[in-house]
Amino acid sequence: MPAALAALVAAAGPAAAGTTGSSGAGDPYFPLAGNGGYHVKHYDLTLRYKSSSSELQGRAVINARATQPLTRFDLDLKGLTVTGLTVDGRTAGFSRSGQELVVTPRHALREGEDFKVTVTYQGTPRPVTDPDGSADGWIPTDDGAFLAGEPQGAMTWFPANNHPKDKSSYDITITVPEGRTAVSNGVLLGRSTAHGRTTFRWRQTEPMAAYLATATIGRFKTEQYTTRDGIQVYNAVDAREAGAAAPVLKKLPSVLEWESKVFGPYPFRAAGSIVDHAHDIGYALETQSRPLYDRAPSLSTLVHENAHQWFGDSVSLTSWKDIWLNEGFATYAEWLYSEQHGGDSAQKTFDELYARPAGNSLWAFPPGNPGSGAHIFDSPVYDRGAMTLHELRKAVGDPVFLRILRAWAAEHRHGHGTTGQFVRLAEHKSGKDLHTLFNTWLYQAGKPNRS
């Protein structure tokens, strides 16, 4: 640490002068994800990407509110070099400890006090490897970068309170070489080109968890239009995927219309798709308002990722242990869509899954308790999570089941939800004791007995 900054750290005094924010949000699967002691209200990110060196230069202005007295607090940031840091315009002390950027302001912050942190940084971003072996965060591609932050990758490209518990609005400005397109969340406010570089300005006004932010860069063909419901659509497609993607993306307005009828009003101003040519990545992500695909998606994948706009993006997790609330719901949306559009019924899909023997990986662990971060994207979370919803549907009947889904999306819109809250809602709407059903399908080890 430079001598001047070291002096500032010493001058700030011991932690006894106030309290320190925790280095994590308390998640059992990702104990260092997120931070305690404050809430980020808004991120204003300004990024400059150099394709020749793959270097990123960034400036993050973070408007936050202290939720406790603070003499020190953390941000999540991995790998990049911090070149400057201020709190409320005054140089602050900082140090690095793994993924933690530890900030010591000149003066302690009072509980309830608003404050502004400005971080300048640079470097060549690299993805993180998740417990299941997959990569997420800033993933280089042959023409830019694929930015998919679930569950922990946001910290690879901007300093963040990186847990779904903390949701914020965003302004994201990205400058890239002319000929490249930078696609982010929300509404495109404008683009301009000068001196061989193009700047894109994006705004996401509705609250968003950091892992759902993106600033994907590539050579994309783009289209913009507004649906008859007033949703602003922006699609960006790698030319190598355009032929396969076109017939599926044409269905986006009708998919959103159908999902709005089933789940309630679409929760955001903007929608769309980012279709990259990055097959080695092996997954898509429900980046808020504009899902990100590593290749031309199938129709079922389009339905799945856009269902997440309700379940996962608008209604967010408080713990990664509850991931079935995201993936089980989006998977069941696929079943419902198939059933209502001439495909297999949800019952047939359920029966085919249930026919798998007891030793099949589907029954390896219960979806309500995956056991670790290594399993949160495994089959039980998706398929057995969807089977749980189908059992609920059979128990309460279609009209009540749909009322439950709509109420869940409406009552927790732009907020958070837990499994316990969903169970209580289902019992309230149905007037039934559903404890045994949820315990069997969410928490019982092995293959459950059929009801």
Secondary structure as GFF3:
##gff-version 3
##sequence-region A 1 451
A	DSSP	alpha_helix	3	11	.	.	.	ID=ss1
A	DSSP	three_ten_helix	15	17	.	.	.	ID=ss2
A	DSSP	beta_strand	38	50	.	.	.	ID=ss3
A	DSSP	beta_strand	55	66	.	.	.	ID=ss4
A	DSSP	beta_strand	73	76	.	.	.	ID=ss5
A	DSSP	beta_strand	81	87	.	.	.	ID=ss6
A	DSSP	beta_strand	90	91	.	.	.	ID=ss7
A	DSSP	beta_strand	93	97	.	.	.	ID=ss8
A	DSSP	beta_strand	100	104	.	.	.	ID=ss9
A	DSSP	beta_strand	114	123	.	.	.	ID=ss10
A	DSSP	beta_strand	128	129	.	.	.	ID=ss11
A	DSSP	beta_strand	135	141	.	.	.	ID=ss12
A	DSSP	beta_strand	144	148	.	.	.	ID=ss13
A	DSSP	three_ten_helix	153	156	.	.	.	ID=ss14
A	DSSP	beta_strand	167	177	.	.	.	ID=ss15
A	DSSP	beta_strand	181	183	.	.	.	ID=ss16
A	DSSP	beta_strand	187	194	.	.	.	ID=ss17
A	DSSP	beta_strand	197	209	.	.	.	ID=ss18
A	DSSP	three_ten_helix	210	212	.	.	.	ID=ss19
A	DSSP	beta_strand	216	218	.	.	.	ID=ss20
A	DSSP	beta_strand	220	226	.	.	.	ID=ss21
A	DSSP	beta_strand	232	238	.	.	.	ID=ss22
A	DSSP	three_ten_helix	239	241	.	.	.	ID=ss23
A	DSSP	alpha_helix	242	249	.	.	.	ID=ss24
A	DSSP	alpha_helix	252	263	.	.	.	ID=ss25
A	DSSP	beta_strand	270	275	.	.	.	ID=ss26
A	DSSP	beta_strand	292	293	.	.	.	ID=ss27
A	DSSP	alpha_helix	299	307	.	.	.	ID=ss28
A	DSSP	beta_strand	315	316	.	.	.	ID=ss29
A	DSSP	three_ten_helix	320	322	.	.	.	ID=ss30
A	DSSP	alpha_helix	324	340	.	.	.	ID=ss31
A	DSSP	alpha_helix	346	354	.	.	.	ID=ss32
A	DSSP	three_ten_helix	361	363	.	.	.	ID=ss33
A	DSSP	three_ten_helix	373	375	.	.	.	ID=ss34
A	DSSP	alpha_helix	379	379	.	.	.	ID=ss35
A	DSSP	pi_helix	380	384	.	.	.	ID=ss36
A	DSSP	alpha_helix	385	396	.	.	.	ID=ss37
A	DSSP	alpha_helix	398	411	.	.	.	ID=ss38
A	DSSP	beta_strand	415	416	.	.	.	ID=ss39
A	DSSP	alpha_helix	419	430	.	.	.	ID=ss40
A	DSSP	alpha_helix	435	438	.	.	.	ID=ss41
A	DSSP	pi_helix	439	443	.	.	.	ID=ss42
###
